Amino acid sequence: MSSMIVFGTDQAAIRQDTVPQPDNFYGDSKLQAERELERLESEDFRVAYVRPPMIYGHESKGNYPRLSKLAKVTPLFPDYDNRRSMLHVDNLSEFLRLVIDNQDRGYYHPQNTEYIRTTDLVKEIAKISNHRIGVTKLFNPLIKSMMGINVVNKVFGDLYYEQAMSEYHTNYNVRDFNESVRETELG
């Protein structure tokens, strides 16, 4: 298991030809581990490198729970257009099962079928939680001017794999967006 972070935190769109350039210790450690494993590969020892984006699911850690808490209490949220690759834990599990069953090797970049807008995610969480929330574009100029700030980038910045990078010969997305958010929120 590697991570999307091997491409760095300043990338917006990651394409087939994007060269890994980690810009923090965690990303660098993942890339170094990949390189060490490459040395062990042989016909008898296959390695599949899985570089998922943000993984979420019931009782997950990280940014998703913070956003979920906010979605359940805030009366208003910015309606900002962005694009994020995410991967529900059930879709990741299915992908890993397929890679193992098929004895695949190489680099893989699984993600949910659809990109996620932060606004849509917050609205879906609020809906599932029976919380009324309004959205507005009023804050968009301020958000755009603050895009250099790490926390603003994490919430509203683009970070996605181009869809072609995530294609696999078998469908591994067992949960769509709405279903995955419902499962994450309700367990």
VEXBA-555788 format. One record per residue: x, y, z of N, C-alpha, C, O in turn. Coordinates in Angstrom, 2 decimals. Atoms other than C-alpha are relative to their C-alpha. Layout:
<pts>
- X	Y	Z	X	Y	Z	X	Y	Z	X	Y	Z
...
</pts>
This chain:
<pts>
- 0.85	-1.18	0.00	0.00	0.00	0.00	0.89	1.23	0.00	1.70	1.43	0.90
- -0.70	-1.26	0.08	1.41	3.29	-1.09	-1.05	1.10	0.19	-2.00	0.92	0.96
- 0.92	-1.10	-0.17	-0.41	6.61	-1.41	0.11	0.98	-1.16	1.14	1.07	-1.82
- 0.01	-1.08	0.98	-1.39	9.40	-3.78	1.04	1.06	0.36	1.50	1.80	-0.51
- -0.92	-1.01	-0.50	0.93	11.54	-1.65	1.40	-0.11	-0.62	2.19	0.82	-0.49
- -1.32	0.11	0.66	3.97	10.20	-3.59	0.13	1.04	-1.11	1.25	1.34	-1.54
- -0.04	-1.02	1.05	3.02	12.81	-6.22	0.14	1.41	0.57	0.24	2.38	-0.19
- -0.12	-1.31	-0.63	3.29	15.65	-3.71	-1.35	0.59	0.34	-2.39	0.10	-0.09
- 1.23	-0.64	-0.45	0.75	17.94	-2.15	-0.40	1.19	-0.86	-1.48	1.76	-0.68
- 0.30	-1.16	0.85	0.90	20.68	-4.78	-0.63	-0.37	-1.33	-1.02	0.52	-2.10
- 0.61	0.43	1.26	-0.45	18.59	-7.65	-1.51	0.21	0.07	-2.10	0.04	1.14
- 1.46	-0.09	0.07	-4.03	19.23	-8.74	-0.52	-1.19	-0.79	-1.34	-1.96	-0.31
- 0.40	1.10	0.87	-4.44	16.81	-11.62	1.20	-0.92	-0.21	2.26	-0.49	-0.66
- -1.08	0.98	0.18	-2.34	13.66	-11.67	-0.34	-0.84	-1.21	-1.41	-1.45	-1.29
- 0.21	0.70	1.26	-1.94	12.10	-15.09	0.99	-1.16	-0.12	1.90	-1.31	0.70
- -0.86	1.16	0.27	-0.27	8.99	-16.50	1.47	0.40	0.01	2.31	-0.37	0.47
- -1.40	-0.41	0.13	2.93	10.98	-17.13	0.50	0.86	1.18	1.63	1.36	1.14
- -0.43	-0.77	-1.18	3.05	12.77	-13.74	1.05	-0.81	0.75	0.84	-1.97	1.10
- -1.12	0.65	-0.68	6.35	11.94	-12.06	-0.17	0.18	1.51	-0.42	1.29	1.98
- 0.07	-0.14	-1.46	6.25	11.19	-8.33	1.03	1.00	0.51	2.22	0.91	0.17
- -0.88	-1.00	-0.62	7.71	14.13	-6.40	-0.54	0.32	1.38	-1.14	1.37	1.59
- 0.52	-0.26	-1.34	6.87	13.82	-2.71	0.63	1.25	0.59	1.80	1.54	0.36
- -0.53	-1.21	-0.62	7.23	17.02	-0.74	-0.12	-0.04	1.52	-0.05	0.99	2.19
- -0.03	0.15	-1.46	6.95	15.63	2.77	0.56	-1.37	0.36	0.71	-2.24	-0.50
- -0.63	1.23	-0.46	8.43	12.84	4.85	-0.86	-1.22	-0.30	-0.35	-2.25	-0.75
- 0.89	1.14	0.21	5.37	10.59	4.58	0.02	-0.45	-1.47	0.18	-1.64	-1.76
- -0.02	0.34	1.42	5.25	10.74	0.78	1.33	-0.56	-0.44	1.39	-1.50	-1.24
- -1.34	0.48	0.34	9.00	10.27	0.53	0.21	-1.42	0.52	0.83	-2.24	-0.15
- -0.16	1.36	-0.56	8.87	7.20	2.80	-0.77	-1.02	-0.84	-0.31	-2.14	-1.04
- 0.79	0.91	0.86	6.14	5.65	0.61	0.75	-0.27	-1.31	0.82	-1.41	-1.76
- -0.73	0.17	1.26	8.17	6.26	-2.56	1.27	-0.82	0.21	1.60	-1.65	-0.64
- -1.20	0.80	-0.29	11.34	4.85	-0.98	-0.37	-1.48	0.19	0.36	-2.37	-0.25
- 0.45	1.38	-0.19	9.41	1.74	0.06	-0.30	-0.65	-1.35	0.05	-1.81	-1.57
- 0.28	0.52	1.34	8.18	1.30	-3.53	1.30	-0.38	-0.70	1.40	-1.45	-1.30
- -1.28	0.26	0.68	11.75	1.53	-4.83	0.72	-1.21	0.58	1.35	-1.97	-0.15
- -0.63	1.17	-0.63	13.01	-1.03	-2.32	-0.71	-1.28	-0.44	-0.07	-2.30	-0.70
- 0.76	1.18	0.44	10.21	-3.44	-3.27	0.30	-0.35	-1.46	0.30	-1.53	-1.82
- -0.34	0.25	1.41	11.10	-3.03	-6.97	1.22	-0.91	-0.10	1.31	-1.73	-1.01
- -1.23	0.82	0.02	14.48	-4.61	-6.17	-0.29	-1.46	0.29	0.48	-2.33	-0.10
- 0.35	1.38	-0.37	12.74	-7.73	-4.82	-0.83	-0.72	-1.05	-0.98	-1.94	-1.01
- 0.90	0.60	1.00	10.47	-8.29	-7.81	0.71	-1.03	-0.86	1.86	-0.85	-1.26
- -0.48	1.04	0.90	10.93	-11.44	-9.85	-1.22	-0.73	-0.55	-2.36	-0.37	-0.25
- 1.12	0.80	0.51	8.84	-13.99	-11.70	-0.74	-0.69	1.14	-1.94	-0.94	1.05
- 0.60	0.70	-1.14	8.22	-15.69	-8.37	-0.53	0.94	1.08	-1.26	0.50	1.98
- 0.43	-0.96	-1.01	7.61	-12.51	-6.36	-0.57	1.23	-0.71	0.17	2.11	-1.14
- 0.67	-1.10	0.69	5.05	-10.15	-7.86	-0.37	1.09	1.00	-0.74	0.80	2.14
- 0.35	-1.13	-0.86	4.45	-6.69	-6.44	-0.99	0.89	-0.73	-0.78	1.28	-1.88
- 0.99	-0.97	0.49	1.38	-4.52	-6.98	0.08	1.21	0.92	-0.08	1.09	2.13
- -0.11	-1.24	-0.75	1.81	-0.91	-5.89	-1.34	0.72	-0.12	-1.74	1.12	-1.22
- 1.31	-0.63	-0.01	-1.52	0.60	-4.89	0.13	1.38	0.63	0.53	1.52	1.79
- -0.14	-1.39	-0.43	-1.58	4.40	-4.62	-1.38	0.65	0.12	-1.75	1.45	-0.74
- 1.35	-0.54	-0.11	-5.05	5.27	-3.36	-0.01	1.48	0.40	0.93	1.97	1.01
- 0.21	-1.35	-0.52	-6.36	8.79	-2.79	-0.55	-0.11	1.42	-0.41	-1.15	2.06
- 0.58	0.03	-1.35	-8.11	9.70	0.48	-1.01	-1.14	0.12	-1.94	-1.26	-0.68
- 0.89	1.13	-0.25	-9.80	6.59	1.86	-0.95	0.40	1.12	-0.54	1.00	2.11
- 0.98	-0.31	-1.04	-13.00	6.97	3.85	-0.93	-1.18	0.18	-1.09	-2.01	-0.71
- 0.94	1.05	-0.34	-15.49	4.70	5.54	-0.41	0.18	1.44	0.05	1.09	2.12
- 0.52	-0.09	-1.37	-17.29	4.11	8.82	1.15	0.01	1.00	2.02	-0.87	0.97
- -1.01	-0.19	-1.02	-15.12	5.29	11.73	1.40	0.23	-0.56	2.40	-0.08	0.08
- -1.30	-0.31	0.58	-12.35	6.39	9.37	0.65	1.17	0.74	-0.02	1.91	1.46
- -0.77	-1.08	-0.62	-9.66	8.79	10.54	0.29	1.05	-1.06	-0.01	0.86	-2.24
- -0.46	-1.00	0.95	-8.31	11.95	8.95	-0.99	1.13	-0.24	-1.72	1.54	0.66
- 0.77	-1.19	0.32	-10.09	14.76	7.16	-1.50	-0.24	-0.12	-2.30	0.65	0.16
- 1.43	0.26	0.18	-13.42	13.06	6.45	-0.80	0.23	1.28	-1.82	0.93	1.23
- 0.79	-0.22	-1.21	-14.61	12.96	10.10	-0.12	1.48	0.39	-1.16	1.90	0.91
- 0.05	-1.44	-0.29	-13.74	16.66	10.53	-1.05	0.68	-0.87	-1.83	1.50	-0.40
- 0.97	-0.57	0.93	-15.75	17.57	7.46	-1.42	-0.45	0.36	-2.37	0.32	0.25
- 1.30	0.55	-0.40	-18.60	15.33	8.65	-0.56	0.77	1.21	-1.74	1.12	1.22
- 0.44	-0.76	-1.17	-18.77	17.11	12.02	-0.48	1.39	-0.40	-1.51	1.86	0.07
- 0.36	-1.33	0.47	-18.85	20.48	10.28	-1.32	-0.03	-0.76	-2.17	0.85	-0.57
- 1.22	0.11	0.82	-21.57	19.35	7.85	-1.25	-0.17	0.85	-2.35	0.17	0.41
- 1.15	0.26	-0.88	-23.81	18.41	10.78	-0.39	1.19	0.87	-1.44	1.17	1.51
- 0.30	-1.14	-0.86	-23.66	21.79	12.53	-0.06	1.35	-0.73	-0.77	2.25	-0.28
- -0.04	-1.30	0.66	-22.96	24.59	10.06	-1.29	0.27	-0.76	-1.82	-0.62	-1.42
- 1.22	-0.32	0.76	-25.97	26.39	8.62	0.29	0.36	-1.46	-0.60	0.33	-2.30
- -0.37	-0.50	1.32	-24.05	27.60	5.56	1.37	-0.53	-0.39	2.27	-0.61	0.45
- -1.29	0.51	0.47	-21.24	26.19	3.43	0.27	0.57	-1.39	-0.66	0.77	-2.17
- -0.32	-0.54	1.33	-19.38	27.56	0.39	-0.36	-0.98	-1.12	-0.16	-2.19	-1.00
- 0.28	0.78	1.21	-20.56	26.34	-3.01	1.16	0.22	-0.96	1.09	1.05	-1.86
- -1.25	-0.19	0.73	-17.08	26.00	-4.48	0.25	-1.21	-0.89	0.15	-2.35	-0.44
- -0.27	1.10	0.93	-16.23	23.95	-7.55	1.43	-0.51	0.18	2.40	0.23	0.02
- -1.30	0.66	-0.06	-13.41	21.52	-6.99	-0.19	-1.47	-0.36	-1.32	-1.95	-0.51
- 0.01	1.40	0.44	-12.53	17.98	-7.93	0.97	-0.79	0.86	2.15	-0.48	0.93
- -0.83	0.83	-0.87	-11.26	15.33	-5.53	-0.18	-1.47	-0.36	-1.30	-1.93	-0.60
- 0.07	1.46	0.08	-10.42	11.68	-6.00	-0.10	-0.51	1.43	0.65	-0.08	2.31
- 0.16	0.64	-1.31	-11.60	9.62	-3.04	-0.27	-1.47	-0.26	-0.59	-1.87	-1.38
- 0.22	1.43	0.14	-11.96	5.91	-2.40	-0.65	-0.54	1.26	-0.07	-0.48	2.35
- 0.68	0.61	-1.14	-14.50	4.25	-0.15	0.70	-1.31	0.34	1.16	-2.02	-0.55
- -0.74	1.18	-0.47	-12.99	1.46	1.94	-0.54	-1.29	-0.62	0.24	-2.21	-0.88
- 0.55	1.20	0.64	-15.38	-1.12	0.42	0.48	-0.13	-1.44	0.72	-1.24	-1.92
- -0.52	0.02	1.37	-14.24	-0.15	-3.09	1.48	-0.38	0.00	1.95	-1.11	-0.87
- -1.41	0.39	-0.15	-10.61	-0.41	-1.96	0.12	-1.49	0.28	0.96	-2.17	-0.31
- -0.06	1.44	-0.34	-11.25	-3.84	-0.44	-0.27	-0.87	-1.22	0.42	-1.87	-1.44
- 0.31	0.77	1.21	-12.82	-5.09	-3.65	1.15	0.08	-1.00	1.50	-0.92	-1.63
- -1.13	-0.15	0.91	-9.96	-3.68	-5.70	1.16	-0.89	0.42	1.75	-1.59	-0.41
- -1.10	0.83	-0.50	-7.36	-5.39	-3.50	-0.30	-1.48	-0.19	0.59	-2.26	-0.54
- 0.38	1.41	0.22	-9.28	-8.68	-3.69	0.25	-0.40	-1.45	0.80	-1.46	-1.72
- -0.18	0.30	1.43	-9.25	-8.52	-7.48	1.48	-0.08	-0.38	1.89	-0.98	-1.11
- -1.43	-0.01	0.31	-5.54	-7.65	-7.69	0.66	-1.28	0.53	1.49	-1.88	-0.16
- -0.57	1.21	-0.59	-4.68	-10.55	-5.37	-0.47	-1.23	-0.76	0.34	-2.09	-1.12
- 0.54	1.16	0.72	-6.99	-13.04	-7.11	0.61	-0.13	-1.40	0.85	-1.24	-1.87
- -0.55	0.01	1.36	-5.58	-12.04	-10.52	1.53	-0.04	-0.01	2.15	-0.12	-1.07
- -1.45	-0.01	-0.14	-1.99	-12.03	-9.22	0.64	1.09	-0.86	1.64	0.86	-1.54
- -0.48	-1.12	0.80	-1.48	-8.63	-10.83	1.27	0.60	0.58	1.59	0.42	1.75
- -1.18	-0.75	-0.41	1.68	-6.59	-10.69	-0.03	1.35	-0.71	-0.70	1.52	-1.72
- -0.06	-1.33	0.60	2.45	-2.98	-11.45	-0.56	1.07	0.92	-0.77	0.85	2.11
- 0.47	-1.17	-0.75	1.20	0.44	-10.36	-1.48	0.22	-0.24	-1.96	0.18	-1.38
- 1.45	-0.17	0.08	-2.47	1.06	-9.59	-0.42	1.24	0.78	0.14	1.58	1.82
- 0.50	-1.26	-0.57	-4.41	4.21	-8.79	-1.52	-0.06	0.10	-2.22	0.67	-0.60
- 1.45	0.15	-0.09	-7.90	3.14	-7.73	-0.68	1.24	0.58	-0.09	1.96	1.40
- 0.81	-1.09	-0.55	-10.61	5.70	-7.02	-1.47	-0.31	-0.24	-1.80	-1.18	-1.05
- 1.42	0.14	0.27	-14.37	5.95	-6.83	-0.28	0.39	-1.45	0.51	1.09	-2.07
- 0.36	-0.28	1.39	-16.12	6.16	-10.18	-0.09	1.49	-0.28	0.35	1.97	-1.33
- 0.20	-1.42	0.23	-17.00	9.81	-9.73	0.92	0.84	0.88	1.24	0.47	2.00
- -0.73	-0.96	-0.80	-14.94	12.77	-8.60	-0.99	0.59	1.01	-2.20	0.57	0.80
- 0.86	-0.55	-1.04	-16.24	14.43	-5.47	0.30	1.49	0.17	1.46	1.90	0.28
- -0.10	-1.42	-0.37	-16.91	18.12	-4.90	-0.21	0.07	1.49	-1.12	-0.57	2.02
- 0.13	-0.14	-1.44	-16.43	19.08	-1.27	-1.41	0.45	0.37	-2.00	-0.06	1.33
- 1.35	-0.50	-0.27	-19.74	20.96	-1.39	-1.03	-1.12	-0.08	-1.91	-1.21	0.77
- 0.95	1.11	0.14	-21.60	17.88	-2.63	0.14	-1.00	1.14	-0.86	-1.55	1.61
- -0.23	0.91	-1.12	-20.01	15.75	0.08	-0.65	0.55	1.27	-1.34	-0.18	1.99
- 0.58	-0.63	-1.18	-21.02	18.21	2.81	-1.53	-0.02	-0.08	-2.20	-0.32	0.92
- 1.47	0.03	0.16	-24.57	18.47	1.41	-0.56	-1.40	0.23	-1.61	-1.55	0.84
- 0.47	1.38	-0.16	-24.91	14.67	1.31	0.07	-0.43	1.47	-0.85	-1.09	1.97
- -0.12	0.32	-1.43	-23.66	14.27	4.89	-1.12	0.69	0.77	-1.76	0.08	1.62
- 1.06	-0.75	-0.68	-26.07	16.98	6.06	-1.36	-0.64	-0.26	-2.17	-0.76	0.66
- 1.28	0.64	0.35	-28.97	15.31	4.22	-0.20	-1.29	0.78	-1.28	-1.52	1.35
- 0.08	1.28	-0.73	-28.23	11.90	5.76	-0.22	0.25	1.49	-0.88	-0.53	2.17
- 0.10	-0.34	-1.43	-27.99	13.58	9.18	-1.24	0.84	0.32	-1.41	1.29	1.45
- 1.21	-0.82	-0.17	-31.30	15.44	8.68	0.32	1.40	0.50	-0.38	1.96	1.35
- -0.42	-1.36	-0.35	-29.49	18.76	9.00	-0.20	0.90	-1.22	0.26	0.60	-2.32
- 0.21	-0.96	1.10	-30.59	21.70	6.89	1.26	0.86	-0.16	1.78	1.42	0.81
- -1.21	-0.79	0.28	-27.67	23.43	5.22	-0.21	0.75	-1.31	-0.74	0.21	-2.28
- 0.05	-0.79	1.22	-27.51	26.21	2.68	1.39	0.13	-0.58	2.38	0.02	0.14
- -1.30	-0.21	0.65	-24.75	26.76	0.16	-0.02	1.34	-0.73	-1.06	1.78	-1.22
- -0.10	-1.30	0.65	-23.52	30.02	-1.29	1.35	0.15	-0.69	2.36	-0.39	-0.24
- -1.24	-0.31	0.72	-20.94	31.23	-3.79	0.62	1.30	0.52	1.66	1.74	0.02
- -0.44	-1.27	-0.55	-20.51	34.40	-1.73	1.45	-0.03	0.48	2.17	0.96	0.34
- -1.35	0.10	-0.56	-17.27	33.14	-0.14	1.06	-0.41	-1.03	2.24	-0.46	-0.71
- -0.94	0.52	1.00	-15.69	31.92	-3.39	1.19	0.91	-0.29	2.31	0.40	-0.40
- -1.19	-0.84	0.23	-13.48	34.99	-4.04	1.00	-0.08	1.15	2.21	-0.08	0.93
- -0.88	0.11	-1.16	-12.10	34.73	-0.50	0.73	-1.35	-0.01	1.94	-1.40	0.24
- -0.62	1.33	0.06	-11.47	30.99	-0.86	1.08	-0.03	-1.07	2.18	-0.52	-0.83
- -0.97	-0.02	1.10	-9.73	31.52	-4.20	1.26	0.77	0.40	2.37	0.36	0.05
- -1.16	-0.80	-0.40	-7.46	34.18	-2.68	0.82	-0.69	1.09	1.99	-0.34	1.29
- -0.69	0.70	-1.10	-6.54	31.81	0.20	0.53	-1.37	-0.41	0.93	-2.16	0.44
- -0.39	1.34	0.46	-5.63	28.80	-1.95	1.43	-0.41	0.33	1.74	-1.59	0.23
- -1.36	0.37	-0.38	-1.99	28.92	-0.86	0.09	-0.56	1.42	1.12	-1.10	1.81
- 0.02	0.45	-1.39	-2.99	28.05	2.71	-0.37	-1.49	0.03	-1.36	-1.90	-0.57
- 0.13	1.46	0.00	-2.69	24.33	3.46	-1.41	-0.49	0.30	-1.95	-1.31	-0.44
- 1.33	0.49	-0.39	-6.04	23.84	5.22	-1.05	0.35	-1.06	-1.98	-0.43	-1.28
- 0.94	-0.40	1.07	-7.91	25.72	2.46	0.18	-0.92	-1.20	-0.80	-1.35	-1.81
- -0.28	0.94	1.10	-6.20	23.56	-0.19	-0.59	-1.37	0.28	-1.17	-1.99	-0.62
- 0.51	1.33	-0.36	-7.16	20.38	1.69	-1.51	-0.09	-0.15	-2.04	-1.13	-0.53
- 1.46	0.02	0.06	-10.82	21.37	1.77	-0.52	0.33	-1.39	-1.41	-0.35	-1.89
- 0.58	-0.50	1.24	-11.37	23.22	-1.50	0.88	-0.17	-1.24	0.44	0.14	-2.35
- -0.89	0.15	1.15	-8.37	22.44	-3.73	-0.34	-1.23	-0.83	-1.03	-2.14	-0.37
- 0.13	1.18	0.86	-8.34	20.03	-6.64	1.12	-0.97	0.32	2.27	-0.57	0.53
- -1.00	1.06	-0.14	-6.55	16.73	-6.13	-0.65	-1.28	-0.51	-1.44	-1.92	0.17
- 0.66	1.15	0.61	-7.49	13.95	-8.48	0.90	-0.69	-1.02	1.79	-0.09	-1.63
- -0.61	0.79	1.07	-6.28	11.17	-10.73	-0.88	0.15	-1.23	-2.10	0.15	-1.13
- 0.84	0.06	1.21	-7.37	11.38	-14.33	-0.63	-1.40	-0.03	-0.01	-2.38	0.38
- 0.78	1.24	-0.06	-10.00	8.68	-14.79	0.72	-1.19	-0.64	0.62	-2.31	-0.14
- -0.66	1.11	0.71	-7.92	6.61	-17.23	1.01	-0.72	0.88	1.26	-1.91	0.67
- -0.98	0.64	-0.89	-5.35	5.93	-14.49	-0.63	-1.03	0.91	0.06	-1.91	1.44
- 0.68	0.87	-0.97	-7.96	4.13	-12.41	-0.79	-1.12	-0.65	-1.49	-1.88	0.02
- 0.72	1.08	0.69	-9.35	1.83	-15.07	0.63	-1.35	0.33	1.85	-1.49	0.42
- -0.42	1.36	-0.30	-9.17	-1.85	-14.28	-0.92	-0.90	-0.82	-2.05	-0.51	-1.12
- 0.78	0.85	0.90	-10.42	-4.78	-16.36	-1.28	-0.53	0.62	-2.12	-1.09	-0.08
- 1.20	0.41	-0.70	-13.07	-5.55	-13.73	-0.46	1.16	0.88	0.37	1.83	1.49
- 0.52	-1.08	-0.84	-15.35	-3.08	-11.94	0.22	-0.32	1.47	-0.18	-1.39	1.95
- -0.26	0.19	-1.43	-14.25	-2.69	-8.32	-0.83	0.95	0.86	-0.78	0.87	2.08
- 0.80	-0.95	-0.76	-16.63	0.09	-7.33	-1.33	-0.64	0.38	-2.29	-0.63	-0.39
- 1.20	0.67	-0.49	-19.19	-1.77	-5.26	-0.96	0.96	0.70	-2.11	0.61	0.97
- 0.85	-1.03	-0.60	-20.54	1.44	-3.67	0.15	1.30	-0.80	1.26	1.73	-1.09
- -0.05	-1.30	0.67	-21.48	4.65	-5.49	0.10	1.10	1.05	0.14	0.82	2.25
- -0.21	-1.13	-0.89	-21.12	8.12	-3.99	-1.03	0.05	1.14	-0.66	0.05	2.31
- 1.04	-0.14	-1.01	-24.48	8.35	-2.19	0.02	-1.17	0.99	-0.06	-0.98	2.20
- -0.03	1.21	-0.83	-24.32	4.78	-0.91	1.22	0.00	0.92	1.12	-0.40	2.09
- -1.23	0.01	-0.81	-20.73	5.21	0.31	-0.08	1.01	1.13	0.39	0.74	2.24
- 0.13	-1.01	-1.06	-21.52	8.38	2.24	-1.00	-0.49	1.05	-0.77	-0.34	2.25
- 1.01	0.53	-0.93	-24.63	6.77	3.77	0.63	-1.08	0.90	0.43	-1.08	2.11
- -0.65	1.05	-0.79	-22.58	3.72	4.86	1.01	0.60	0.96	1.13	0.14	2.10
- -1.01	-0.63	-0.86	-19.84	5.95	6.24	-0.65	0.69	1.19	-0.16	0.59	2.31
- 0.68	-0.75	-1.06	-22.27	8.06	8.25	-0.79	-0.89	0.95	-0.82	-0.65	2.16
- 0.90	0.81	-0.82	-24.61	5.34	9.48	0.58	-1.35	0.43	0.07	-2.01	1.33
- -0.65	1.27	-0.33	-22.30	2.33	9.57	-0.78	-1.11	-0.51	-0.39	-2.27	-0.34
</pts>
